[in-house]
Amino acid sequence: MSKKGLYRDYFLHADILIMTVVLIGLGAWAAVETLTLFSLLFFVIGLIGFMFSEYLTHRFFFHLKAPQNKLFLKFLKRLHYDHHTDPHDLKLLFLPVWYSLPNLGVLAILFYLATGMLGAALAFGAGLVTMLLVYEWKHYVAHRPIQPTTKFWKWNKRMHLLHHFKNENYWFGVSTPLVDAIFGTLKDEKDVPTSETVKNLEKRGQTLSS
């Protein structure tokens, strides 16, 4: 595939387009509501909030033991299990908007309830969506034949591929390895054994529950 085609697959993907429109809408609404230096602070808090939400969701929800409920299992298969089975399948690379939008919306509403400031919640929400798009781009690059331009990003891509091809219990962060470092899941690959279930999370669940 041409370089132009690779970029087109990302920027014209329906979920990416929808979330980009949401981001523009949040930014415009925040500007009309109130825009101060504190808006930048709340935006940055949103960026950081997504990093932790991404890690915790990935580690403790997407990697749940395979549930007995068939509908819940189908849900997890679409969100993550099938992505481990076929890591480079374009149809499985992006979080579906029916999942990401409600989840980020809940976080923004909780932030509004905690602060009582609509402008702050809008800036926070914009930070969440911005980092989601960063996450989606870095995830896309990790699984597509695109070479990152910096040494750090090349290393970051390798860490994610280790999560898929070496051991699914480490290297959960996609947008940043920072949270992995905080929670102890950023390891030297030489110190981590190769997992037999790295490409079959359903089997891992059955093994752990047996």
C-alpha positions in Angstrom: 0.0 0.0 0.0 1.2 3.5 -0.8 2.1 6.0 1.9 -0.9 8.1 0.8 -3.2 5.1 1.2 -1.9 4.4 4.7 -2.6 7.9 5.9 -6.0 7.8 4.2 -7.0 4.7 6.1 -6.5 6.6 9.3 -7.7 10.1 8.7 -10.8 9.0 6.7 -11.8 6.2 9.1 -15.4 6.8 10.3 -14.5 6.6 14.0 -11.6 9.0 13.6 -13.8 11.5 11.7 -16.5 11.4 14.3 -14.2 11.9 17.2 -12.4 14.8 15.3 -15.8 16.5 14.8 -16.5 15.9 18.6 -13.2 17.6 19.4 -13.9 20.6 17.2 -17.3 20.9 18.8 -15.9 20.8 22.3 -13.3 23.4 21.4 -15.9 25.7 19.9 -18.2 25.3 22.8 -15.4 25.9 25.3 -14.4 29.1 23.5 -18.0 30.4 23.6 -18.5 29.4 27.2 -15.3 30.6 28.7 -11.6 30.5 27.6 -8.9 31.3 30.1 -5.5 30.2 31.1 -7.2 27.7 33.4 -8.8 26.1 30.4 -5.3 25.0 29.3 -4.7 23.5 32.7 -8.0 21.5 32.5 -7.1 20.5 29.0 -3.8 19.1 30.2 -5.6 17.3 33.0 -7.8 15.7 30.4 -4.7 14.5 28.4 -3.3 12.9 31.6 -6.6 11.5 32.6 -6.9 9.7 29.3 -3.5 8.2 29.7 -4.5 6.6 33.0 -7.9 5.6 31.8 -6.4 4.0 28.7 -3.9 2.0 30.8 -6.4 0.9 33.5 -9.1 0.0 30.9 -6.6 -2.0 28.8 -5.1 -3.9 31.7 -8.1 -4.6 33.9 -11.1 -4.6 31.5 -9.9 -5.6 28.0 -7.8 -8.4 29.5 -10.6 -9.8 31.7 -10.8 -13.6 31.9 -13.1 -14.9 29.2 -16.7 -14.5 30.6 -19.3 -17.2 30.4 -21.9 -14.8 29.2 -21.9 -15.1 25.4 -23.0 -11.5 24.8 -20.3 -10.1 27.1 -17.8 -12.4 25.4 -18.8 -11.1 22.0 -18.4 -7.5 23.3 -14.9 -8.2 24.6 -13.9 -10.1 21.4 -14.8 -7.0 19.3 -13.1 -4.6 21.7 -9.9 -6.5 22.2 -9.7 -10.3 22.2 -9.9 -10.5 18.4 -7.3 -7.8 18.0 -4.8 -10.0 19.8 -5.8 -12.9 17.6 -5.1 -10.8 14.4 -3.2 -7.7 15.6 -2.8 -6.2 12.1 -6.5 -6.4 11.0 -7.5 -2.9 10.1 -11.1 -3.4 11.1 -10.0 -4.1 14.7 -7.4 -1.4 15.2 -9.7 1.4 16.2 -11.9 1.6 19.3 -15.5 1.8 18.0 -17.2 5.2 18.6 -20.1 3.4 20.3 -17.6 2.5 23.0 -15.2 5.5 23.2 -17.8 8.3 23.1 -20.0 7.2 26.0 -16.9 6.4 28.1 -15.2 9.7 27.6 -18.6 11.4 28.0 -19.0 9.8 31.5 -15.5 11.0 32.5 -16.3 14.6 31.4 -19.7 14.5 33.2 -18.0 13.3 36.4 -15.4 16.1 36.0 -18.3 18.6 35.7 -20.0 17.3 38.8 -16.7 17.5 40.7 -15.9 21.0 39.7 -19.3 22.6 38.9 -17.7 24.4 36.0 -19.0 23.8 32.5 -16.0 25.5 30.8 -13.6 23.4 32.8 -15.4 20.2 31.9 -15.4 21.1 28.2 -11.7 21.8 28.3 -11.2 18.5 30.2 -13.3 16.7 27.6 -11.3 18.2 24.8 -8.1 16.9 26.4 -9.6 13.4 26.6 -10.6 13.4 23.0 -7.3 14.8 21.8 -5.4 12.1 23.6 -7.8 9.5 22.3 -6.9 10.6 18.8 -3.1 10.5 19.7 -3.7 7.0 21.1 -5.5 5.9 17.9 -2.7 7.3 15.7 0.1 5.7 17.7 -1.8 2.4 17.8 -2.4 2.6 14.0 1.3 3.3 13.4 2.3 0.4 15.6 0.4 -2.0 13.5 0.9 -0.6 10.0 4.1 -0.4 7.8 4.8 3.2 8.9 8.2 3.9 10.4 8.2 6.5 13.3 10.5 9.4 12.8 12.0 9.5 16.3 14.0 7.0 18.3 11.6 7.3 21.2 8.5 6.7 19.0 10.3 3.7 17.4 10.9 2.3 20.9 7.3 3.0 21.9 6.1 1.1 18.8 8.3 -1.8 19.7 6.9 -1.9 23.2 3.4 -2.3 21.9 4.4 -5.0 19.5 6.0 -6.9 22.4 2.6 -6.7 24.1 1.1 -8.5 21.1 3.8 -10.9 20.2 5.8 -11.5 23.4 3.6 -11.3 26.5 0.2 -9.7 26.9 0.7 -9.0 30.7 3.1 -6.1 30.1 3.5 -2.9 28.0 -0.2 -1.9 28.2 0.4 1.8 27.4 0.0 2.8 23.7 -0.1 6.6 23.9 2.7 6.7 26.5 4.8 4.2 28.5 4.7 6.5 31.5 1.8 4.7 33.2 3.4 1.3 32.6 6.5 2.6 34.4 4.4 3.8 37.3 2.6 0.5 37.7 5.6 -1.8 37.0 4.5 -3.2 33.7 7.3 -1.6 31.7 9.9 -4.4 31.5 13.0 -5.2 29.6 11.9 -7.8 27.1 14.8 -10.0 28.1 13.3 -10.4 31.6 9.9 -11.4 30.3 9.0 -14.9 29.2 7.1 -15.5 25.9 3.4 -16.1 26.7 1.6 -19.1 25.2 -1.6 -17.1 25.1 -0.4 -13.7 23.8 -2.5 -14.2 20.7 -5.5 -16.0 22.3 -6.9 -14.1 25.3 -9.9 -16.4 25.4 -7.6 -19.4 26.1 -5.8 -17.4 28.7 -9.0 -16.8 30.5 -9.9 -20.5 30.4 -6.5 -21.4 31.6 -6.5 -19.0 34.6 -10.0 -20.2 35.7 -9.2 -23.9 35.4 
